[in-house]
C-alpha cells in the first residue's frame, strides 16, 4: 500500500532532516519559484533534483513576467527548461488570473541528472 506524506520544507535547506532520507515522487510549488531571485533559482532546481526520485513530478503554479512591479519576478517556459536539468517540461496550462499565470508540470528523467 502506498502512503502519502505532506512535507513543508525549503529546497534550499541541506540534506539534514529525517524527511529527506529517501527521494520523493511528487513536489508541489505554489508560486514559490517565481518569487525567488534569479541568482538563487539554480540552487532551488538543484535541491529539488537531489530529492526527486526518477520519474518524479513537479506541479508548479507560477506567475509570468510582468505580473508584479519588479524586473525579476515571474517565470517562463524557456527559463524552466534551461534551469531544470534532468527534467522534462511535460505540460504548460495558462492560468485564469487577471495577470499572466501558468500551471507547469515537469517530469524527472529516469536516470539521475
Secondary structure, DSSP 8 states (H G I E B T S, - for coil): ----------TTS-S-SGGGSS-EEEEEEESSGGGS-HHHHHHHHHHHHHHEEEEEEEEEEEE-TTSSSSSS----HHHHHHH-TTEEEEEEEE--SSS-EEEEEEEE-SS--
